[in-house]
Amino acid sequence: MKNVVVVGSQWGDEGKGKIVDWLSSEADIVVRFQGGHNAGHTLVVNGVTYKLRLLPSGIVRKNKISVIGNGVVVDPWALLDEIKEIKSKGVNIDENNLILSESANLILPFHKEMDEIREDAAGKSKIGTTRRGIGPAYEDKVGRRSIKVMDLASEKNLNNRLEIALAHHNSIRQGLGKKIFKKDNLKKELLQIAPEILKFSKPVWKKIDEYKSKQKKILFEGAQGILLDVDHGTYPFVTSSNTVSASAAIGSGCGPNTIDYVLGITKAYTTRVGEGPFPTELNNEIGKLLGEKGKEFGTVTSRKRRCGWFDGILVRQSTKISGIDAIALTKLDVLDELAEIKMCTEYEINGKKIDHLPASTEDQLKVKPIYKTFSGWKSSTKGIRNLEELPDNAKKYIHAIEDFVGVKISSISTSPEREDTILLENPFGN
């Protein structure tokens, strides 16, 4: 049995929802291992649309166990709201099919406010966060002042943890002229919801070890994309967690030898939400066409995505950093109308050609893409499920991506519908 990690190989929004939905139908266990309720996975199952932000994709399928790992930061109110929303669509959610790590760190109201305060104050230097408190919650985790799920089980312990956290946050808030948070009010609100949260709480590392011993198929579901990784992404325009595949082990409490296969979800062009470098961005009619045809608006925020040509340099870099075994290529049909399609195969900076994205933001903003041009196919690929039925020029473009990136393509998505997929290799090995 193989255990599979799914990660986005670009800046997120690669279409992970559809691929993860298909894989979750094959898996026994689905694990979220990083991020928070800033993920946006849209699933369509039996004609019903589900928009998941924090819950793993396995939750909408019967006889699957969904796990929120220790590496996820959890807004407890957002979690309960999402459970209520998904339950209203006829999905059963209880402690038998949803497990929440007792060690997961909580996002609290002061985290969300701090996120908003910083973004508003940053002006042109803003990061472009989702303003959901993700970053400040991770800061508290690293600063060792975080409140964890298990802290909700003891009023005395919760009181002590809140004192430590608020001593830090209220001093900053006072300095910014903001109202301080009252500990007793927040403690009361948390204790009210504690029983509903704690009923899902278990030692996730122990549960995963049990699943491994029973030869269960585990799917580790990543959020965002590798280029938003806090260590390996376009820093500082990144998220606050590690989005690479190695984070699956850390964020769930299992060894790296648990991971058998890494699948990189990769869009046939490139998009980015928020601020930061984007070498192949198209601020023209083609960029607009990609955005319209690809419906490039965020699931969670509805923010418009920036669009550009496929950046082979960045995807090749991502595959090496994350140990990607194969690529699931998505949104091929969005390119159907184009007479010419370009792929970035080199960068130029200060007259010198380079084969990777440099680490400094200053240099990242300076790089100019060098393109290889392909003839478009000017015919519909929408709904095609067989490789041989694709237009010749589409096949040439796909093979060029495979050759340049140096990783095999295991599937090709030709529409948002789950069934409209050309499957070349099953990650689970079935």
Disulfide bonds with the S-S distance in Angstrom:
none
